[in-house]
């Protein structure tokens, strides 16, 4: 049986409030139940903007075209109260810094209670603590009682990030959005976070959208990979197809820039990303070894490689396959 479509992003164009330039252009993406999708790309490619476009946090981004639909419901058209209820219960979020979701001086047990009570006014302190302990044990915390009694200021950064993940899962959301949750942590703790997120999928069937720079995390976790550049998804497909048979020149350049153990010297990507994304043509063209003059002026169309593996390139331009 094919997995259910939980979130459907269609022709999405986004800008920042007060700005004229488009930050995301014609983004297409579908998140399915129980699957992990990793979004990769350089800083400034639009990954975090996509994150905020899904969350619909006030004042962060402005959708100018297209839609973000959760279970068929357009989030932009949704009443504010319904949208507030959806955040956390339907769509949870884990930020890069746990301080974005944790009060440093309030006990963890109290924060679980307040999170659960925001979605169920009838929940008691006892029920909230039982639920919190259940989640912490499911995520293999060694001492849930100590964690619940502690304040975030008493815990390490890695432990706080693990707690932030558990807290986001307390209302049992269908989708968990993670914005680079491992980037500020050491390698050992990164591995713990990766295992924890994968355990969420196995235990609760959670759909996860993970934004990351870490290609090792992508290789370990992803079912599908979306490659972003210039405010667009330029390649999308199953993990093995994208990582081992990349079709877009930018994806190939990313793969060539990764250090390996075989002695091959990584290749940097020449030039720099644009500060303003062009309305027409390929934003990567000035840095692309395969580009021609038409790449900067022609429209972008989707080229299907195989199955649900596709890439976005200027129409009628040879991608160098």
C-alpha positions in Angstrom: 0.0 0.0 0.0 1.4 3.4 -1.0 2.1 5.8 1.9 -0.3 8.6 2.5 0.6 12.1 1.4 0.7 14.2 4.6 2.1 17.5 3.3 1.9 18.7 -0.3 3.9 21.8 -1.4 2.9 23.1 -4.8 4.3 25.9 -6.9 5.4 27.6 -3.7 6.8 31.1 -4.0 7.9 33.0 -0.8 9.5 36.3 0.1 10.5 37.8 3.4 8.1 40.4 4.9 9.0 43.9 3.5 11.3 42.5 0.8 10.6 42.5 -2.9 13.0 39.6 -3.9 11.7 36.1 -4.0 13.3 33.7 -1.5 11.7 30.5 -2.7 10.4 30.0 -6.3 8.1 27.3 -7.6 9.0 24.7 -4.9 7.4 21.3 -5.3 7.6 18.7 -2.5 5.5 15.9 -1.1 6.0 14.4 2.4 4.6 10.9 2.9 3.6 9.1 6.1 6.5 7.3 7.8 9.2 8.6 5.4 12.3 10.6 6.1 13.1 13.4 3.6 16.5 15.2 3.9 16.9 18.7 2.4 20.5 19.6 1.5 22.3 22.5 0.0 24.7 25.3 0.8 23.9 28.0 3.4 21.5 30.5 1.8 20.0 28.1 -0.6 16.5 28.4 0.9 16.4 25.4 3.3 15.4 27.2 6.5 13.0 29.4 4.5 11.2 26.2 3.4 11.1 25.2 7.1 9.4 28.4 8.1 7.1 28.3 5.1 5.7 25.0 6.4 5.4 26.2 10.0 3.7 29.4 9.0 5.2 31.3 12.0 3.9 34.9 12.1 6.3 37.5 10.6 8.8 35.0 9.3 7.8 34.5 5.6 5.1 35.6 3.2 3.7 33.2 0.7 3.1 35.0 -2.6 2.1 32.1 -4.8 1.3 28.4 -4.5 0.3 26.4 -1.5 1.3 24.3 1.5 -1.3 21.7 2.2 -1.5 19.4 5.3 -3.8 16.5 4.8 -5.4 18.5 2.0 -6.0 21.7 3.9 -4.2 24.9 2.7 -2.3 26.3 5.7 -2.3 29.8 4.3 -6.1 29.8 4.2 -6.5 28.2 7.6 -7.9 30.3 10.5 -5.2 31.5 13.0 -6.6 29.5 15.9 -6.7 26.3 13.8 -3.2 26.9 12.6 -1.9 27.4 16.2 -3.6 24.1 17.1 -1.9 22.4 14.2 1.6 23.5 15.2 2.8 20.9 17.6 -0.2 18.5 17.3 0.0 18.0 13.5 3.4 19.5 12.7 6.1 19.5 15.3 9.5 21.3 15.0 13.0 20.9 16.3 15.3 23.9 15.9 19.0 24.1 15.5 19.4 25.6 19.0 17.4 23.9 21.7 17.1 27.4 23.4 14.5 28.1 20.7 12.1 25.7 22.3 13.3 25.2 25.9 13.1 27.6 28.9 16.6 27.3 30.5 15.4 27.8 34.1 12.1 25.9 34.1 12.1 22.2 34.9 11.7 19.8 32.0 8.7 18.2 33.6 6.9 21.5 33.7 7.7 22.2 30.0 6.2 18.9 29.0 3.1 19.7 31.0 2.7 23.1 29.4 3.3 21.7 25.9 0.6 19.0 26.4 -1.8 21.3 28.1 -1.6 23.7 25.1 -3.3 21.0 23.1 -5.5 19.4 25.7 -6.8 21.6 28.5 -7.9 18.6 30.5 -4.4 17.1 30.9 -3.2 16.8 34.5 0.4 17.3 35.8 0.5 13.6 36.6 -0.7 12.5 33.1 1.8 14.9 31.5 4.7 13.4 33.5 3.6 9.9 32.7 3.5 10.8 29.0 6.9 12.5 29.2 8.5 9.5 30.9 6.9 7.2 28.3 8.5 9.2 25.5 11.9 9.5 27.1 12.0 5.8 27.7 10.9 5.1 24.1 13.8 7.3 23.0 16.1 5.3 25.3 17.0 8.0 27.8 18.9 6.2 30.6 17.5 8.2 33.5 14.1 9.8 32.7 13.4 10.8 36.3 16.6 12.9 36.6 16.0 14.5 33.2 12.4 15.5 34.1 13.5 17.1 37.4 16.4 19.0 35.8 16.3 22.4 34.1 17.9 22.8 30.7 20.6 25.0 32.2 21.7 21.9 34.2 22.1 19.7 31.1 24.6 19.6 28.2 23.8 21.0 24.8 23.5 17.5 23.3 21.1 16.4 26.1 19.0 19.5 25.6 18.7 18.8 21.9 17.5 15.3 22.7 15.0 16.7 25.2 13.8 19.2 22.6 13.1 16.3 20.2 11.2 14.4 22.9 9.2 17.6 23.7 8.3 18.1 20.1 7.0 14.5 20.0 4.9 14.9 23.2 1.7 15.9 21.2 2.4 13.0 18.8 2.6 15.1 15.6 2.3 13.4 12.2 5.3 15.4 10.8 8.4 16.4 12.6 10.4 19.3 11.0 14.1 19.4 12.0 16.3 22.4 11.1 19.9 21.2 11.3 19.5 19.6 14.8 23.0 18.1 14.8 25.1 21.0 13.5 26.3 22.4 16.8 27.0 19.0 18.4 30.1 16.8 18.5 30.3 13.7 16.4 29.3 11.3 19.2 26.2 13.3 20.1 25.3 13.7 16.5 25.2 9.9 16.2 22.8 9.8 19.2 20.5 12.3 17.6 20.4 10.4 14.3 19.6 7.2 16.1 16.9 9.0 18.1 15.2 10.4 15.0 15.3 7.0 13.3 13.8 5.5 16.4 10.9 8.0 16.2 10.1 6.7 12.7 10.3 3.1 13.8 8.3 3.6 17.0 5.7 6.2 16.1 5.7 6.1 12.3 6.6 9.8 12.3 7.2 11.5 9.0 10.4 13.6 9.3 11.7 16.5 7.2 15.4 17.0 8.1 17.4 20.0 7.0 21.1 19.2 7.2 24.6 20.0 5.8 25.9 16.6 7.0 26.0 14.1 4.1 26.8 11.3 6.5 23.4 12.0 8.2 21.7 12.0 4.8 23.3 8.6 3.8 22.2 7.1 7.1 18.7 8.5 7.5 17.1 9.6 4.2 14.5 7.8 2.2 14.4 10.7 -0.2 16.7 13.7 -0.8 15.7 17.2 -2.0 18.7 19.3 -3.2 18.1 23.1 -2.9 19.9 25.9 -4.7 18.8 29.4 -5.5 15.5 29.0 -3.7 14.5 26.0 -5.8 14.6 22.3 -5.4 16.9 21.4 -8.3 17.0 17.6 -7.7 14.8 15.2 -5.9 14.7 11.4 -5.6 15.4 8.3 -3.5 18.6 8.6 -1.5 20.6 6.0 -3.5 19.7 7.7 -6.8 20.6 11.2 -5.7 23.8 10.4 -3.8 25.2 7.7 -6.2 23.8 8.9 -9.5 23.3 12.6 -9.2 21.8 14.2 -12.3 22.0 18.0 -11.6 25.4 19.6 -12.0 25.0 21.2 -8.5 24.3 17.9 -6.8 27.4 16.5 -8.6 29.5 19.4 -7.4 28.2 18.8 -3.8 29.3 15.1 -4.0 32.7 16.1 -5.4 33.2 18.5 -2.5 32.9 15.7 0.2 36.2 14.4 1.7 36.6 10.6 1.1 38.9 7.9 2.6 40.4 6.9 -0.8 42.8 9.8 -1.0 40.8 11.8 -3.6 41.1 15.5 -3.2 37.7 17.2 -2.7 36.8 19.8 -5.3 35.4 23.1 -4.1 32.6 24.7 -6.0 33.9 27.8 -7.8 32.3 31.2 -7.4 29.7 32.1 -4.8 25.9 31.7 -4.5 23.8 34.6 -5.6 22.5 37.0 -3.0 19.3 37.6 -5.1 17.9 34.6 -7.0 17.1 35.2 -10.7 13.6 35.1 -11.9 14.5 33.2 -15.1 17.1 30.6 -15.9 19.3 28.6 -13.6 20.8 30.3 -10.5 23.7 27.8 -10.6 24.7 28.6 -14.2 27.5 31.1 -13.4 29.2 28.4 -11.3 28.4 25.4 -13.5 31.0 23.7 -15.7 28.3 22.5 -18.0 26.4 25.7 -18.5 25.9 27.5 -21.7 24.6 31.0 -22.5 21.0 29.8 -22.6 21.1 28.5 -19.1 20.8 32.0 -17.6 17.8 33.0 -19.7 15.6 30.0 -20.5 12.8 28.7 -18.3 13.2 25.9 -15.8 11.4 22.5 -16.4 11.5 19.2 -14.6 13.4 16.4 -16.3 12.4 12.9 -15.1 15.4 10.6 -14.7 13.6 7.5 -13.5 10.6 6.8 -11.3 10.3 9.7 -8.8 13.9 10.9 -9.4 13.9 14.2 -11.2 16.0 17.3 -11.8 15.3 20.9 -12.7 17.2 22.5 -15.6 16.6 25.1 -18.3 14.3 23.7 -20.9 16.0 22.1 -24.0 19.4 22.6 -22.5 21.7 19.5 -22.4 22.6 18.8 -18.8 25.8 16.9 -19.8 24.4 13.4 -19.1 
